[in-house]
Amino acid sequence: MTPDEYCAERGPRPGSSTYYALKFDPDRGRSGALYALLHDLHAILGTVSDANVAAAKLSWWQAELGALGSAGVTHPITLALAEHGFAEPNAKEALLRATLTVNTDLTQTRFLDEMQLESYCRTGGGAPLSAYAHASGINSPDVLGTMDELGAAIARARLLLRVGHDGRQGRIYLPHEELRRFEVPAAAVLGGTQTPQLTALIRDQAERASRRMKIALRTLRPHRRTLKPALILGQLNIALLIALEEDGFQVALHRVSLTPLRKFLIAWRFARLSW
């Protein structure tokens, strides 16, 4: 089995937003390798109950990524990453930065303020898209910065969609200062209670995330062919936030989603018709 075949076996779940974002990628080897890495990194959180073992697994990945581009790498995913441009120094640095979000999830369940949440979203969402841009040969600081911005906004949108799920797991990603500003008790989030105050908070966060994604997509339009998967993913998350608004921002009660057909049509139109 080749490294690309190994990564393909770890591809996104059919019907998911990422599945359709990658479906229209002309160079699926690059996006597939990146997705496989992120999948295995985040699997640490869901498959390892012992915190010390989880930390050891994360450290192993950080060492493996640190050796990316050398003869020392052994894992099929890192071999695929090297083959598709991620051994480029800036791309490698961005991948290492992306591992920090896993470390955060292993060590904390609350965020004090917007700065902490934004840092989390930058490492979890912005860094992977920055790495993809570097690996694709993008050198423009403006484009790279916008990719980081797009990734951070996507990460924030995804956190909003899973507030109820995370609350039931004892996690609150909404910053404490925002909960206090909107007068939302942490107990409401943890207990799955949808209050008017929580609705107002989610509306505010969703509007900000959607605005950031729309601005980033307009800025990245000239690079739509090279960065197509990222732009499709942004468009799909904007559609998810629209669906969230139509549902009344009831994140504590259930998780909003789009049907696979709707995701396909959005991705197809964005990939084929909107240029």
MIDOSE-1310 file (N, C-alpha, C; in nm, 2 decimals, decimal comma, always signed):
residues 275
mtpd	+0,08/-0,12/+0,00/+0,00/+0,00/+0,00/+0,09/+0,13/+0,00; +0,06/+0,22/-0,09/+0,14/+0,34/-0,10/+0,09/+0,44/+0,01; +0,17/+0,54/+0,04/+0,13/+0,64/+0,14/+0,00/+0,71/+0,10; -0,02/+0,74/-0,03/-0,15/+0,80/-0,07/-0,26/+0,71/-0,05
eyca	-0,25/+0,58/-0,08/-0,35/+0,48/-0,06/-0,39/+0,47/+0,09; -0,29/+0,47/+0,17/-0,31/+0,47/+0,32/-0,39/+0,59/+0,36; -0,36/+0,71/+0,32/-0,43/+0,83/+0,35/-0,57/+0,82/+0,30; -0,59/+0,77/+0,18/-0,72/+0,76/+0,12/-0,81/+0,67/+0,20
ergp	-0,76/+0,57/+0,26/-0,84/+0,48/+0,35/-0,88/+0,55/+0,47; -0,81/+0,66/+0,51/-0,85/+0,74/+0,63/-0,92/+0,86/+0,59; -0,98/+0,86/+0,47/-1,05/+0,98/+0,42/-1,17/+1,02/+0,50; -1,22/+1,14/+0,47/-1,34/+1,18/+0,55/-1,46/+1,09/+0,52
rpgs	-1,55/+1,10/+0,62/-1,67/+1,01/+0,62/-1,76/+1,06/+0,50; -1,81/+0,97/+0,41/-1,89/+1,01/+0,30/-2,02/+1,08/+0,36; -2,05/+1,20/+0,29/-2,16/+1,28/+0,33/-2,12/+1,39/+0,42; -1,99/+1,39/+0,47/-1,95/+1,50/+0,56/-1,91/+1,62/+0,47
styy	-1,90/+1,74/+0,54/-1,86/+1,86/+0,46/-1,72/+1,84/+0,41; -1,63/+1,79/+0,48/-1,49/+1,77/+0,44/-1,49/+1,67/+0,32; -1,57/+1,57/+0,32/-1,58/+1,48/+0,21/-1,61/+1,55/+0,08; -1,71/+1,64/+0,08/-1,74/+1,71/-0,04/-1,64/+1,82/-0,08
alkf	-1,57/+1,88/+0,02/-1,47/+1,98/-0,01/-1,35/+1,91/-0,08; -1,32/+1,79/-0,04/-1,21/+1,71/-0,10/-1,25/+1,65/-0,23; -1,37/+1,63/-0,25/-1,42/+1,56/-0,37/-1,39/+1,63/-0,50; -1,39/+1,77/-0,49/-1,36/+1,85/-0,61/-1,22/+1,90/-0,61
dpdr	-1,13/+1,84/-0,53/-0,99/+1,88/-0,53/-0,92/+1,82/-0,65; -0,85/+1,90/-0,74/-0,78/+1,84/-0,85/-0,65/+1,76/-0,80; -0,60/+1,80/-0,68/-0,49/+1,73/-0,63/-0,52/+1,67/-0,49; -0,60/+1,56/-0,50/-0,66/+1,50/-0,37/-0,55/+1,44/-0,29
grsg	-0,43/+1,41/-0,35/-0,32/+1,36/-0,27/-0,28/+1,45/-0,16; -0,27/+1,58/-0,19/-0,22/+1,68/-0,09/-0,33/+1,70/+0,02; -0,45/+1,72/-0,02/-0,56/+1,74/+0,08/-0,59/+1,62/+0,16; -0,57/+1,50/+0,09/-0,59/+1,37/+0,16/-0,49/+1,35/+0,26
alya	-0,37/+1,38/+0,24/-0,26/+1,36/+0,34/-0,28/+1,45/+0,46; -0,32/+1,58/+0,43/-0,35/+1,67/+0,54/-0,46/+1,62/+0,63; -0,57/+1,58/+0,56/-0,69/+1,53/+0,63/-0,65/+1,41/+0,72; -0,57/+1,32/+0,66/-0,53/+1,20/+0,74/-0,46/+1,23/+0,86
llhd	-0,37/+1,33/+0,85/-0,29/+1,37/+0,97/-0,39/+1,43/+1,08; -0,47/+1,52/+1,03/-0,57/+1,58/+1,13/-0,66/+1,48/+1,19; -0,70/+1,38/+1,11/-0,78/+1,27/+1,16/-0,71/+1,20/+1,27; -0,59/+1,16/+1,25/-0,51/+1,08/+1,35/-0,48/+1,17/+1,47
lhai	-0,45/+1,29/+1,45/-0,43/+1,38/+1,57/-0,55/+1,39/+1,66; -0,66/+1,42/+1,60/-0,79/+1,43/+1,68/-0,84/+1,30/+1,73; -0,80/+1,19/+1,67/-0,84/+1,06/+1,72/-0,78/+1,03/+1,86; -0,67/+1,10/+1,89/-0,61/+1,08/+2,02/-0,70/+1,12/+2,13
lgtv	-0,78/+1,22/+2,10/-0,88/+1,27/+2,21/-0,99/+1,17/+2,23; -1,03/+1,10/+2,12/-1,15/+1,01/+2,13/-1,12/+0,87/+2,16; -0,99/+0,83/+2,14/-0,96/+0,68/+2,16/-0,87/+0,65/+2,27; -0,81/+0,75/+2,34/-0,72/+0,73/+2,45/-0,78/+0,79/+2,58
sdan	-0,81/+0,71/+2,68/-0,87/+0,76/+2,80/-0,76/+0,80/+2,90; -0,64/+0,75/+2,89/-0,53/+0,78/+2,98/-0,46/+0,91/+2,93; -0,46/+1,01/+3,01/-0,40/+1,14/+2,97/-0,26/+1,13/+2,94; -0,18/+1,05/+3,02/-0,04/+1,03/+2,99/-0,01/+0,96/+2,86
vaaa	-0,09/+0,86/+2,83/-0,08/+0,79/+2,70/-0,11/+0,89/+2,58; -0,22/+0,97/+2,60/-0,26/+1,06/+2,50/-0,15/+1,16/+2,47; -0,09/+1,21/+2,58/+0,02/+1,31/+2,57/+0,14/+1,25/+2,50; +0,17/+1,12/+2,53/+0,28/+1,05/+2,46/+0,26/+1,04/+2,31
klsw	+0,13/+1,00/+2,28/+0,10/+0,99/+2,14/+0,12/+1,12/+2,06; +0,07/+1,23/+2,13/+0,09/+1,36/+2,07/+0,23/+1,40/+2,05; +0,31/+1,37/+2,15/+0,46/+1,40/+2,14/+0,52/+1,32/+2,03; +0,48/+1,19/+2,01/+0,53/+1,11/+1,90/+0,50/+1,18/+1,77
wqae	+0,38/+1,23/+1,75/+0,34/+1,29/+1,62/+0,42/+1,42/+1,61; +0,44/+1,50/+1,71/+0,52/+1,62/+1,70/+0,67/+1,59/+1,66; +0,72/+1,49/+1,71/+0,86/+1,45/+1,67/+0,86/+1,40/+1,53; +0,76/+1,33/+1,49/+0,75/+1,28/+1,35/+0,74/+1,39/+1,25
lgal	+0,65/+1,49/+1,28/+0,64/+1,61/+1,20/+0,77/+1,69/+1,20; +0,83/+1,70/+1,31/+0,96/+1,77/+1,32/+1,06/+1,72/+1,23; +1,05/+1,58/+1,20/+1,15/+1,52/+1,11/+1,10/+1,51/+0,97; +0,99/+1,57/+0,94/+0,93/+1,57/+0,80/+1,03/+1,62/+0,70
gsag	+1,05/+1,54/+0,60/+1,15/+1,58/+0,49/+1,28/+1,51/+0,51; +1,30/+1,44/+0,62/+1,43/+1,37/+0,64/+1,41/+1,22/+0,63; +1,51/+1,15/+0,63/+1,50/+1,00/+0,62/+1,45/+0,94/+0,75; +1,43/+1,02/+0,85/+1,38/+0,97/+0,98/+1,23/+0,94/+0,99
vthp	+1,15/+0,99/+0,89/+1,01/+0,97/+0,90/+0,98/+0,83/+0,86; +0,88/+0,77/+0,93/+0,84/+0,63/+0,90/+0,70/+0,61/+0,87; +0,61/+0,70/+0,92/+0,47/+0,68/+0,91/+0,42/+0,71/+0,77; +0,32/+0,63/+0,72/+0,27/+0,66/+0,58/+0,22/+0,80/+0,56
itla	+0,16/+0,85/+0,67/+0,10/+0,99/+0,66/+0,21/+1,09/+0,64; +0,32/+1,08/+0,72/+0,42/+1,18/+0,70/+0,50/+1,16/+0,57; +0,51/+1,04/+0,52/+0,56/+1,01/+0,39/+0,48/+1,08/+0,28; +0,35/+1,07/+0,29/+0,26/+1,13/+0,20/+0,27/+1,28/+0,21
laeh	+0,28/+1,33/+0,33/+0,29/+1,48/+0,35/+0,42/+1,53/+0,28; +0,53/+1,46/+0,30/+0,65/+1,50/+0,24/+0,64/+1,50/+0,08; +0,57/+1,40/+0,03/+0,56/+1,38/-0,11/+0,48/+1,50/-0,17; +0,39/+1,56/-0,09/+0,30/+1,66/-0,15/+0,33/+1,80/-0,10
gfae	+0,45/+1,82/-0,06/+0,50/+1,96/-0,04/+0,50/+2,01/+0,10; +0,46/+1,93/+0,20/+0,45/+1,97/+0,34/+0,58/+1,97/+0,41; +0,69/+1,92/+0,34/+0,82/+1,93/+0,41/+0,88/+2,07/+0,39; +0,82/+2,15/+0,31/+0,86/+2,29/+0,30/+0,86/+2,36/+0,44
pnak	+0,96/+2,43/+0,48/+0,98/+2,47/+0,62/+0,86/+2,54/+0,68; +0,80/+2,63/+0,60/+0,68/+2,70/+0,66/+0,56/+2,61/+0,67; +0,54/+2,52/+0,57/+0,43/+2,42/+0,58/+0,45/+2,33/+0,70; +0,57/+2,29/+0,72/+0,60/+2,20/+0,84/+0,58/+2,27/+0,97
eall	+0,62/+2,40/+0,98/+0,60/+2,48/+1,10/+0,45/+2,49/+1,13; +0,37/+2,51/+1,02/+0,22/+2,53/+1,04/+0,16/+2,39/+1,09; +0,21/+2,28/+1,04/+0,16/+2,15/+1,09/+0,19/+2,13/+1,23; +0,31/+2,17/+1,27/+0,35/+2,16/+1,42/+0,26/+2,25/+1,50
ratl	+0,23/+2,37/+1,45/+0,14/+2,46/+1,52/+0,00/+2,40/+1,53; -0,04/+2,32/+1,43/-0,18/+2,26/+1,44/-0,19/+2,16/+1,55; -0,07/+2,10/+1,59/-0,08/+2,00/+1,70/-0,11/+2,06/+1,83; -0,09/+2,19/+1,84/-0,11/+2,26/+1,97/-0,26/+2,26/+2,01
tvnt	-0,35/+2,25/+1,92/-0,49/+2,25/+1,95/-0,53/+2,12/+2,02; -0,46/+2,01/+1,99/-0,48/+1,88/+2,05/-0,43/+1,89/+2,20; -0,32/+1,95/+2,21/-0,26/+1,97/+2,35/-0,36/+2,05/+2,44; -0,42/+2,15/+2,38/-0,51/+2,23/+2,45/-0,63/+2,15/+2,49
dltq	-0,68/+2,07/+2,41/-0,80/+1,99/+2,44/-0,76/+1,88/+2,55; -0,64/+1,84/+2,56/-0,60/+1,75/+2,66/-0,58/+1,81/+2,79; -0,56/+1,95/+2,80/-0,52/+2,01/+2,92/-0,63/+2,11/+2,98; -0,73/+2,15/+2,90/-0,82/+2,25/+2,95/-0,96/+2,23/+2,89
trfl	-1,06/+2,27/+2,96/-1,20/+2,25/+2,91/-1,27/+2,39/+2,91; -1,20/+2,50/+2,94/-1,27/+2,63/+2,94/-1,17/+2,73/+2,88; -1,23/+2,84/+2,83/-1,15/+2,95/+2,78/-1,19/+3,08/+2,85; -1,09/+3,16/+2,89/-1,12/+3,28/+2,97/-1,18/+3,39/+2,89
demq	-1,12/+3,41/+2,77/-1,16/+3,53/+2,69/-1,15/+3,50/+2,54; -1,18/+3,60/+2,46/-1,18/+3,59/+2,32/-1,04/+3,56/+2,27; -0,94/+3,61/+2,33/-0,80/+3,59/+2,29/-0,77/+3,45/+2,29; -0,81/+3,38/+2,40/-0,77/+3,24/+2,42/-0,85/+3,15/+2,31
lesy	-0,98/+3,19/+2,29/-1,05/+3,11/+2,19/-1,00/+3,13/+2,05; -0,96/+3,26/+2,02/-0,91/+3,29/+1,89/-0,78/+3,21/+1,87; -0,69/+3,21/+1,97/-0,57/+3,13/+1,96/-0,59/+2,99/+1,93; -0,69/+2,93/+2,00/-0,73/+2,79/+1,97/-0,78/+2,77/+1,83
crtg	-0,86/+2,86/+1,78/-0,91/+2,85/+1,64/-0,80/+2,87/+1,54; -0,71/+2,95/+1,57/-0,59/+2,97/+1,48/-0,51/+2,85/+1,47; -0,48/+2,78/+1,58/-0,40/+2,66/+1,57/-0,48/+2,54/+1,51; -0,61/+2,53/+1,55/-0,69/+2,42/+1,50/-0,74/+2,43/+1,36
ggap	-0,77/+2,56/+1,32/-0,83/+2,58/+1,19/-0,74/+2,65/+1,09; -0,68/+2,76/+1,15/-0,59/+2,84/+1,06/-0,46/+2,78/+1,02; -0,40/+2,71/+1,11/-0,27/+2,65/+1,08/-0,28/+2,54/+0,97; -0,37/+2,45/+0,98/-0,38/+2,35/+0,87/-0,40/+2,41/+0,73
lsay	-0,49/+2,52/+0,72/-0,51/+2,58/+0,59/-0,38/+2,66/+0,55; -0,31/+2,71/+0,64/-0,19/+2,78/+0,61/-0,09/+2,68/+0,56; -0,08/+2,56/+0,62/+0,01/+2,46/+0,58/-0,03/+2,41/+0,44; -0,15/+2,40/+0,41/-0,20/+2,36/+0,27/-0,16/+2,46/+0,17
ahas	-0,17/+2,59/+0,20/-0,13/+2,69/+0,11/+0,02/+2,69/+0,08; +0,10/+2,68/+0,19/+0,24/+2,67/+0,17/+0,28/+2,55/+0,08; +0,22/+2,44/+0,11/+0,25/+2,32/+0,04/+0,21/+2,33/-0,11; +0,11/+2,41/-0,14/+0,06/+2,44/-0,27/+0,14/+2,54/-0,35
gins	+0,24/+2,59/-0,28/+0,33/+2,69/-0,35/+0,29/+2,83/-0,34; +0,20/+2,86/-0,24/+0,16/+3,00/-0,22/+0,27/+3,07/-0,13; +0,31/+3,18/-0,18/+0,41/+3,26/-0,10/+0,37/+3,39/-0,05; +0,26/+3,44/-0,10/+0,21/+3,58/-0,07/+0,17/+3,58/+0,08
pdvl	+0,22/+3,67/+0,15/+0,18/+3,69/+0,29/+0,04/+3,72/+0,31; -0,02/+3,80/+0,22/-0,16/+3,84/+0,23/-0,25/+3,71/+0,21; -0,22/+3,63/+0,11/-0,30/+3,51/+0,09/-0,28/+3,41/+0,20; -0,16/+3,40/+0,25/-0,14/+3,31/+0,36/-0,21/+3,35/+0,49
gtmd	-0,21/+3,48/+0,51/-0,28/+3,54/+0,63/-0,43/+3,52/+0,61; -0,48/+3,53/+0,49/-0,62/+3,51/+0,47/-0,66/+3,37/+0,49; -0,58/+3,28/+0,44/-0,61/+3,14/+0,47/-0,61/+3,11/+0,61; -0,52/+3,16/+0,69/-0,53/+3,15/+0,84/-0,65/+3,20/+0,89
elga	-0,70/+3,32/+0,84/-0,82/+3,38/+0,89/-0,94/+3,29/+0,85; -0,94/+3,24/+0,73/-1,05/+3,15/+0,69/-1,06/+3,03/+0,78; -0,95/+2,97/+0,80/-0,94/+2,85/+0,89/-0,99/+2,87/+1,03; -0,95/+2,99/+1,08/-0,99/+3,02/+1,22/-1,14/+3,04/+1,23
aiar	-1,20/+3,11/+1,12/-1,34/+3,13/+1,12/-1,42/+3,00/+1,11; -1,37/+2,91/+1,02/-1,43/+2,78/+1,01/-1,43/+2,70/+1,14; -1,32/+2,71/+1,21/-1,30/+2,64/+1,34/-1,41/+2,69/+1,44; -1,42/+2,82/+1,44/-1,52/+2,89/+1,53/-1,66/+2,85/+1,50
arll	-1,69/+2,84/+1,37/-1,83/+2,80/+1,33/-1,86/+2,66/+1,37; -1,76/+2,57/+1,36/-1,78/+2,43/+1,39/-1,80/+2,42/+1,55; -1,73/+2,50/+1,62/-1,75/+2,50/+1,77/-1,89/+2,54/+1,80; -1,94/+2,64/+1,73/-2,08/+2,68/+1,76/-2,18/+2,57/+1,74
lrvg	-2,16/+2,50/+1,63/-2,25/+2,39/+1,59/-2,25/+2,28/+1,69; -2,15/+2,26/+1,77/-2,14/+2,15/+1,87/-2,14/+2,19/+2,01; -2,19/+2,31/+2,04/-2,20/+2,36/+2,18/-2,27/+2,26/+2,27; -2,38/+2,21/+2,23/-2,46/+2,12/+2,31/-2,38/+1,99/+2,34
hdgr	-2,32/+1,93/+2,23/-2,24/+1,81/+2,25/-2,12/+1,83/+2,34; -2,05/+1,94/+2,32/-1,93/+1,97/+2,40/-1,98/+1,99/+2,55; -2,09/+2,06/+2,57/-2,14/+2,09/+2,70/-2,16/+1,96/+2,78; -2,22/+1,86/+2,71/-2,25/+1,73/+2,77/-2,12/+1,66/+2,80
qgri	-2,02/+1,69/+2,74/-1,89/+1,63/+2,77/-1,81/+1,71/+2,87; -1,87/+1,81/+2,93/-1,81/+1,89/+3,03/-1,71/+2,00/+2,97; -1,73/+2,03/+2,84/-1,64/+2,13/+2,78/-1,72/+2,25/+2,74; -1,67/+2,37/+2,76/-1,73/+2,50/+2,72/-1,63/+2,58/+2,64
ylph	-1,64/+2,59/+2,51/-1,55/+2,66/+2,43/-1,59/+2,81/+2,42; -1,71/+2,85/+2,45/-1,75/+2,99/+2,46/-1,68/+3,06/+2,57; -1,61/+3,17/+2,54/-1,52/+3,23/+2,64/-1,61/+3,28/+2,76; -1,54/+3,27/+2,88/-1,61/+3,31/+3,00/-1,65/+3,45/+3,00
eelr	-1,57/+3,54/+2,94/-1,61/+3,68/+2,93/-1,73/+3,70/+2,85; -1,75/+3,62/+2,74/-1,87/+3,63/+2,66/-1,99/+3,57/+2,73; -1,98/+3,46/+2,80/-2,09/+3,41/+2,88/-2,13/+3,52/+2,98; -2,04/+3,58/+3,05/-2,08/+3,68/+3,14/-2,14/+3,80/+3,08
rfev	-2,09/+3,85/+2,96/-2,15/+3,96/+2,89/-2,29/+3,94/+2,85; -2,32/+3,81/+2,81/-2,46/+3,78/+2,76/-2,54/+3,72/+2,87; -2,48/+3,71/+2,99/-2,56/+3,66/+3,11/-2,60/+3,52/+3,09; -2,51/+3,44/+3,04/-2,54/+3,29/+3,02/-2,46/+3,21/+3,13
paaa	-2,53/+3,15/+3,22/-2,46/+3,07/+3,32/-2,40/+2,95/+3,26; -2,28/+2,91/+3,30/-2,21/+2,79/+3,25/-2,30/+2,67/+3,27; -2,38/+2,67/+3,38/-2,46/+2,55/+3,40/-2,56/+2,53/+3,29; -2,60/+2,64/+3,22/-2,70/+2,62/+3,11/-2,64/+2,55/+3,00
vlgg	-2,51/+2,58/+2,97/-2,44/+2,52/+2,86/-2,41/+2,37/+2,89; -2,37/+2,35/+3,01/-2,34/+2,21/+3,06/-2,46/+2,12/+3,07; -2,57/+2,19/+3,10/-2,70/+2,11/+3,12/-2,79/+2,11/+3,00; -2,74/+2,17/+2,89/-2,82/+2,16/+2,77/-2,95/+2,24/+2,78
tqtp	-2,94/+2,36/+2,84/-3,06/+2,44/+2,86/-3,05/+2,56/+2,76; -3,15/+2,57/+2,67/-3,15/+2,68/+2,57/-3,22/+2,80/+2,63; -3,15/+2,90/+2,65/-3,20/+3,02/+2,71/-3,20/+3,14/+2,60; -3,28/+3,24/+2,62/-3,27/+3,35/+2,52/-3,14/+3,42/+2,52
qlta	-3,07/+3,42/+2,64/-2,94/+3,48/+2,65/-2,84/+3,40/+2,57; -2,85/+3,26/+2,58/-2,76/+3,18/+2,50/-2,78/+3,19/+2,35; -2,91/+3,20/+2,31/-2,94/+3,23/+2,17/-2,88/+3,35/+2,12; -2,89/+3,46/+2,20/-2,83/+3,59/+2,16/-2,67/+3,58/+2,15
lird	-2,61/+3,50/+2,24/-2,47/+3,48/+2,23/-2,43/+3,41/+2,11; -2,50/+3,30/+2,08/-2,47/+3,22/+1,96/-2,49/+3,30/+1,83; -2,60/+3,38/+1,83/-2,62/+3,46/+1,71/-2,51/+3,56/+1,69; -2,46/+3,62/+1,79/-2,35/+3,71/+1,78/-2,22/+3,65/+1,73
qaer	-2,19/+3,53/+1,78/-2,07/+3,46/+1,74/-2,09/+3,41/+1,60; -2,21/+3,36/+1,56/-2,23/+3,31/+1,43/-2,22/+3,42/+1,32; -2,27/+3,54/+1,35/-2,26/+3,65/+1,26/-2,12/+3,69/+1,24; -2,04/+3,69/+1,34/-1,90/+3,73/+1,33/-1,82/+3,62/+1,25
asrr	-1,85/+3,50/+1,27/-1,78/+3,39/+1,20/-1,82/+3,39/+1,05; -1,95/+3,41/+1,02/-1,99/+3,41/+0,89/-1,93/+3,53/+0,81; -1,93/+3,65/+0,87/-1,87/+3,77/+0,81/-1,72/+3,74/+0,78; -1,65/+3,68/+0,87/-1,51/+3,66/+0,85/-1,49/+3,56/+0,73
mkia	-1,57/+3,46/+0,72/-1,56/+3,36/+0,61/-1,59/+3,43/+0,48; -1,69/+3,51/+0,47/-1,73/+3,57/+0,35/-1,62/+3,67/+0,30; -1,56/+3,74/+0,39/-1,45/+3,83/+0,35/-1,33/+3,76/+0,30; -1,30/+3,65/+0,37/-1,19/+3,57/+0,33/-1,21/+3,50/+0,19
lrtl	-1,33/+3,45/+0,17/-1,36/+3,39/+0,04/-1,35/+3,49/-0,07; -1,39/+3,61/-0,05/-1,38/+3,71/-0,16/-1,23/+3,74/-0,19; -1,16/+3,75/-0,08/-1,01/+3,78/-0,10/-0,94/+3,67/-0,17; -0,98/+3,55/-0,14/-0,91/+3,43/-0,20/-0,96/+3,39/-0,34
rphr	-1,06/+3,46/-0,39/-1,12/+3,42/-0,51/-1,02/+3,41/-0,63; -0,91/+3,50/-0,64/-0,82/+3,48/-0,75/-0,74/+3,35/-0,74; -0,74/+3,29/-0,62/-0,66/+3,16/-0,60/-0,75/+3,04/-0,59; -0,87/+3,06/-0,64/-0,98/+2,95/-0,62/-0,94/+2,82/-0,67
rtlk	-0,86/+2,81/-0,78/-0,83/+2,68/-0,83/-0,72/+2,61/-0,75; -0,62/+2,68/-0,70/-0,52/+2,62/-0,62/-0,57/+2,58/-0,48; -0,66/+2,66/-0,43/-0,70/+2,65/-0,29/-0,85/+2,60/-0,28; -0,89/+2,53/-0,38/-1,04/+2,50/-0,40/-1,09/+2,43/-0,27
pali	-1,03/+2,32/-0,22/-1,09/+2,25/-0,10/-1,12/+2,35/+0,01; -1,03/+2,44/+0,04/-1,05/+2,53/+0,16/-1,17/+2,62/+0,13; -1,18/+2,67/+0,01/-1,29/+2,77/-0,02/-1,42/+2,70/-0,02; -1,43/+2,57/-0,07/-1,55/+2,50/-0,06/-1,59/+2,47/+0,08
lgql	-1,49/+2,44/+0,17/-1,52/+2,41/+0,31/-1,57/+2,54/+0,37; -1,52/+2,66/+0,34/-1,57/+2,78/+0,39/-1,72/+2,80/+0,35; -1,75/+2,78/+0,22/-1,88/+2,80/+0,17/-1,98/+2,70/+0,24; -1,94/+2,58/+0,27/-2,03/+2,48/+0,33/-2,05/+2,53/+0,48
nial	-1,95/+2,58/+0,54/-1,97/+2,63/+0,68/-2,06/+2,75/+0,69; -2,05/+2,84/+0,59/-2,15/+2,95/+0,58/-2,29/+2,90/+0,57; -2,31/+2,80/+0,49/-2,44/+2,74/+0,47/-2,49/+2,67/+0,60; -2,40/+2,61/+0,67/-2,43/+2,56/+0,80/-2,48/+2,66/+0,90
lial	-2,41/+2,78/+0,90/-2,45/+2,88/+0,99/-2,59/+2,94/+0,95; -2,61/+2,95/+0,82/-2,75/+2,99/+0,78/-2,85/+2,89/+0,83; -2,82/+2,76/+0,82/-2,92/+2,66/+0,87/-2,93/+2,67/+1,02; -2,82/+2,71/+1,09/-2,83/+2,73/+1,23/-2,92/+2,85/+1,27
eedg	-2,92/+2,95/+1,19/-3,00/+3,07/+1,21/-3,15/+3,03/+1,19; -3,17/+2,96/+1,08/-3,31/+2,91/+1,05/-3,37/+2,83/+1,16; -3,28/+2,76/+1,23/-3,32/+2,67/+1,34/-3,34/+2,75/+1,47; -3,31/+2,87/+1,47/-3,32/+2,95/+1,59/-3,20/+2,95/+1,68
fqva	-3,09/+2,90/+1,63/-2,96/+2,90/+1,71/-2,98/+2,81/+1,84; -3,05/+2,70/+1,82/-3,08/+2,61/+1,94/-2,97/+2,51/+1,96; -2,85/+2,56/+1,98/-2,73/+2,47/+1,99/-2,73/+2,38/+2,11; -2,80/+2,42/+2,22/-2,80/+2,34/+2,34/-2,89/+2,22/+2,32
lhrv	-2,99/+2,22/+2,23/-3,09/+2,12/+2,22/-3,05/+2,01/+2,12; -2,99/+2,05/+2,01/-2,95/+1,96/+1,90/-2,85/+2,02/+1,81; -2,79/+1,94/+1,73/-2,69/+1,98/+1,63/-2,75/+1,99/+1,49; -2,73/+2,11/+1,43/-2,78/+2,14/+1,30/-2,69/+2,08/+1,20
sltp	-2,74/+2,02/+1,09/-2,66/+1,97/+0,98/-2,73/+1,99/+0,85; -2,66/+1,97/+0,74/-2,71/+1,97/+0,61/-2,72/+1,83/+0,55; -2,82/+1,81/+0,46/-2,82/+1,68/+0,40/-2,70/+1,66/+0,31; -2,66/+1,53/+0,28/-2,55/+1,51/+0,19/-2,58/+1,57/+0,05
lrkf	-2,71/+1,56/+0,01/-2,74/+1,62/-0,13/-2,72/+1,77/-0,13; -2,76/+1,84/-0,02/-2,74/+1,98/-0,02/-2,60/+2,02/-0,01; -2,52/+1,94/+0,06/-2,37/+1,97/+0,07/-2,31/+1,95/-0,07; -2,35/+1,84/-0,14/-2,30/+1,82/-0,27/-2,33/+1,93/-0,37
liaw	-2,46/+1,98/-0,37/-2,50/+2,08/-0,46/-2,42/+2,21/-0,43; -2,40/+2,24/-0,30/-2,33/+2,37/-0,27/-2,19/+2,35/-0,31; -2,12/+2,24/-0,29/-1,99/+2,22/-0,33/-1,97/+2,22/-0,48; -2,06/+2,16/-0,55/-2,06/+2,15/-0,69/-2,08/+2,29/-0,76
rfar	-2,17/+2,36/-0,71/-2,20/+2,50/-0,76/-2,07/+2,59/-0,74; -2,02/+2,58/-0,62/-1,91/+2,66/-0,58/-1,79/+2,62/-0,66; -1,77/+2,49/-0,69/-1,65/+2,44/-0,76/-1,66/+2,47/-0,91; -1,79/+2,45/-0,96/-1,80/+2,45/-1,11/-1,86/+2,58/-1,17
lsw	-1,95/+2,64/-1,09/-2,03/+2,75/-1,15/-2,00/+2,89/-1,10; -1,94/+2,90/-0,99/-1,92/+3,04/-0,93/-1,80/+3,11/-0,98; -1,72/+3,05/-1,07/-1,60/+3,12/-1,11/-1,62/+3,20/-1,23
